[in-house]
Amino acid sequence: MFELNSETKIAELDAENPAMIRVLKSTGMYSEGDNTDRTIDELCMGFGLNPMIILNMLARVQGERPPDIDISELNELNLAQIVEHIESEHHAFLRETLPVAVELVGRVAGKNGTGDDRLSELRELFTGLADELENHMLHEEEALFPMCRDMAADDGTIKPTRCGDTVGGPIACMENDHIAAKQTLARLGELTDNFAVPESADNTYREMIECLTNIVQNTVIHIYKEDHLLFPRALETQAALREGS
């Protein structure tokens, strides 16, 4: 059985779950083509970093397996086009739908929440998630997305943002946000019996469940596209630009 520890080699991470290699790349400590025989301890030693920091980041994605989502039609897009797609298909959807869902959840919890701790938790949890998703989108639009557009431009020069001029920092933050969001989405499913509609539910409750279901589905695909397309492409593009400079 695979055991993640400071003596784990980079090659073992890739064999166990490619998501862990993606996390390692986002730190800037490892790039494609580097020596994969090094252990986590050796890698961190070279950067003067406590291995536990990296091990904790890797452990959070160790057991993840990607959902069955096909994004092959997006593979031919360049970085700028991928960003445009994510903004139009996912950011726009969330900005339109989240306020509606927050209002519906509040109405349902206010009407039916007395004596039902699950609805009270649902309201608190979803309101927090809505705020976190908005902050996440703003962070992407102010830092990571401009960098991606810069790299897709003719000269490929990244203009510094509030997060500097490398994509690794924003991507590491985004990946941590994704992990937290997926945990929250899973809890929302638990609180609603996997988004089931009771026979006795009124129209407001039915509207709430439909809205939450659409948000969850859209967000899962949104996260997948960023984790498996945007982030790896951004890291690879930046590495290629540096090699060519």
C-alpha positions, -999 to +999 in steps of 0.1 A: +000+000+000+013+035-009+024+054+022+031+091+018+060+103+039+092+124+036+110+095+020+085+091-008+100+097-042+086+121-068+082+092-092+060+074-067+037+104-064+031+104-102+023+067-102-001+070-072-020+101-083-010+127-109-029+153-089-001+152-064+025+160-090+003+189-101+004+202-065+041+199-064+045+218-097+023+246-084+048+252-056+076+259-081+098+233-065+094+208-093+091+211-130+086+185-158+119+168-166+134+173-131+149+143-113+120+121-101+143+099-080+145+126-053+125+122-022+102+148-007+128+154+021+156+160-005+134+183-025+124+204+005+160+205+018+171+221-014+145+249-008+150+252+030+114+241+036+099+219+062+087+187+045+055+186+066+042+216+047+045+199+014+033+165+028+001+182+042-006+197+008-001+164-010-021+144+016-052+166+009-053+154-027-039+119-023-072+100-023-089+121-049-100+105-082-113+127-110-150+125-119-160+111-153-158+144-173-146+147-209-129+180-217-111+168-248-128+194-270-110+221-250-075+207-256-069+228-287-077+261-270-048+284-260-045+298-225-064+330-233-092+310-248-094+286-219-097+316-195-125+331-217-143+297-216-141+294-178-153+330-173-182+327-197-193+292-188-186+292-150-179+326-135-209+342-153-231+313-142-221+315-105-225+353-104-260+350-117-270+319-097-254+323-063-274+353-051-306+334-061-296+303-043-285+322-011-320+338-010-338+305-016-318+287+011-324+316+035-362+314+029-363+276+033-343+277+065-363+306+079-396+288+072-387+253+080-355+256+101-371+255+135-362+222+150-342+211+119-305+217+126-297+205+090-314+234+074-297+259+097-263+243+089-272+243+052-279+280+053-246+288+072-225+265+050-239+276+017-237+313+025-201+308+034-195+288+002-210+316-019-186+342-004-156+319-009-165+312-045-168+349-052-135+356-036-120+327-055-133+341-088-120+376-080-085+362-072-084+344-105-096+374-125-071+397-108-041+375-108-040+341-125-062+350-156-042+381-165-010+361-163-025+334-186-035+360-211-001+376-210+016+342-217-008+336-246+002+370-262+029+373-288+057+383-265+046+360-236+058+385-210+038+383-177+030+417-162+033+416-124+000+413-105-006+415-068+006+379-067+038+386-084+048+374-119+047+336-116+016+314-119+027+289-092+016+311-063-020+318-075-024+281-086-014+268-052-041+291-036-067+280-062-060+244-056-064+248-019-097+266-025-108+237-048-101+212-021-121+232+005-150+237-020-153+200-028-155+192+009-183+218+013-202+205-018-200+169-003-214+182+030-242+200+012-252+167-004-252+150+030-275+178+045-300+174+016-300+136+013-281+140-020-303+169-031-335+148-029-369+165-029-393+152-002-429+146-014-442+172+010-418+199-002-433+232-013-423+251-044-396+271-026-379+240-014-381+225-049-366+256-064-338+256-038-329+220-045-329+226-083-307+256-079-282+239-056-280+209-079-272+231-109-245+250-088-229+218-076-228+203-111-214+234-127-188+239-099-176+203-101-170+207-139-155+242-133-130+228-108-122+199-130-114+221-160-091+242-139-073+214-122-068+192-153-065+217-181-059+253-171-034+249-142-012+223-159-012+243-192-003+275-174+026+258-155+038+241-187+036+273-207+055+293-182+082+267-180+085+266-218+087+304-220+115+305-194+135+278-213+132+298-245+142+331-230 
